[in-house]
Amino acid sequence: MTAIIDLLKNKKMYGVALIVIIIGVAEGLLGIDVPGIEVGNDWLGYILAGLGLGATKAAIVKSA
């Protein structure tokens, strides 16, 4: 269990970004309805937001 926690340390933001991208792809491109999430016609915004989160986290890690 400690190994998993050490593996995920400082990578939580990447996980959130990946989930946001998966939601955007599932709703917009695949047409799968994700319960509890109303994307509408802004599915590309979800994908771009996920990519932006990942890029921001990478920039913060690189500059630190």
C-alpha positions as a Markdown table, in Angstrom:
| # | Residue | x | y | z |
|---|---|---|---|---|
| 1 | Met | 0.0 | 0.0 | 0.0 |
| 2 | Thr | 2.9 | 2.4 | 0.8 |
| 3 | Ala | 4.3 | 1.7 | -2.7 |
| 4 | Ile | 1.1 | 2.8 | -4.3 |
| 5 | Ile | 0.9 | 6.0 | -2.2 |
| 6 | Asp | 4.5 | 6.8 | -3.1 |
| 7 | Leu | 3.8 | 6.2 | -6.8 |
| 8 | Leu | 0.8 | 8.6 | -6.7 |
| 9 | Lys | 2.6 | 11.3 | -4.7 |
| 10 | Asn | 2.6 | 14.6 | -6.6 |
| 11 | Lys | 0.6 | 13.1 | -9.5 |
| 12 | Lys | -2.9 | 13.7 | -8.3 |
| 13 | Met | -3.4 | 16.6 | -10.7 |
| 14 | Tyr | -2.5 | 14.5 | -13.6 |
| 15 | Gly | -5.2 | 12.0 | -12.5 |
| 16 | Val | -7.8 | 14.7 | -12.4 |
| 17 | Ala | -6.8 | 16.1 | -15.8 |
| 18 | Leu | -7.0 | 12.6 | -17.2 |
| 19 | Ile | -10.5 | 12.1 | -15.8 |
| 20 | Val | -11.7 | 15.4 | -17.3 |
| 21 | Ile | -10.3 | 14.4 | -20.7 |
| 22 | Ile | -11.9 | 11.0 | -20.5 |
| 23 | Ile | -15.3 | 12.6 | -19.6 |
| 24 | Gly | -15.0 | 15.0 | -22.6 |
| 25 | Val | -14.1 | 12.2 | -25.0 |
| 26 | Ala | -16.8 | 9.9 | -23.7 |
| 27 | Glu | -19.5 | 12.6 | -23.9 |
| 28 | Gly | -18.5 | 14.3 | -27.1 |
| 29 | Leu | -16.8 | 11.9 | -29.4 |
| 30 | Leu | -18.3 | 8.6 | -28.3 |
| 31 | Gly | -21.7 | 9.8 | -27.3 |
| 32 | Ile | -21.7 | 7.9 | -24.0 |
| 33 | Asp | -23.8 | 9.6 | -21.3 |
| 34 | Val | -21.7 | 9.9 | -18.0 |
| 35 | Pro | -24.2 | 10.0 | -15.1 |
| 36 | Gly | -24.1 | 13.2 | -13.1 |
| 37 | Ile | -22.3 | 15.3 | -15.7 |
| 38 | Glu | -24.0 | 17.6 | -18.1 |
| 39 | Val | -21.5 | 18.5 | -20.8 |
| 40 | Gly | -23.9 | 19.6 | -23.6 |
| 41 | Asn | -22.2 | 21.0 | -26.7 |
| 42 | Asp | -19.1 | 22.1 | -24.7 |
| 43 | Trp | -17.4 | 18.7 | -24.8 |
| 44 | Leu | -14.3 | 20.2 | -26.5 |
| 45 | Gly | -13.9 | 22.7 | -23.7 |
| 46 | Tyr | -13.7 | 19.7 | -21.2 |
| 47 | Ile | -10.9 | 18.2 | -23.3 |
| 48 | Leu | -9.0 | 21.4 | -23.6 |
| 49 | Ala | -9.5 | 22.1 | -19.8 |
| 50 | Gly | -8.0 | 18.7 | -19.0 |
| 51 | Leu | -5.0 | 19.4 | -21.3 |
| 52 | Gly | -4.6 | 22.8 | -19.7 |
| 53 | Leu | -4.5 | 21.3 | -16.2 |
| 54 | Gly | -1.9 | 18.8 | -17.3 |
| 55 | Ala | 0.2 | 21.4 | -19.0 |
| 56 | Thr | 0.0 | 23.7 | -16.0 |
| 57 | Lys | 1.1 | 21.0 | -13.6 |
| 58 | Ala | 4.0 | 20.0 | -15.8 |
| 59 | Ala | 5.1 | 23.7 | -16.0 |
| 60 | Ile | 5.0 | 24.0 | -12.2 |
| 61 | Val | 7.0 | 20.8 | -11.7 |
| 62 | Lys | 9.5 | 21.9 | -14.3 |
| 63 | Ser | 10.0 | 25.3 | -12.8 |
| 64 | Ala | 10.4 | 24.1 | -9.2 |
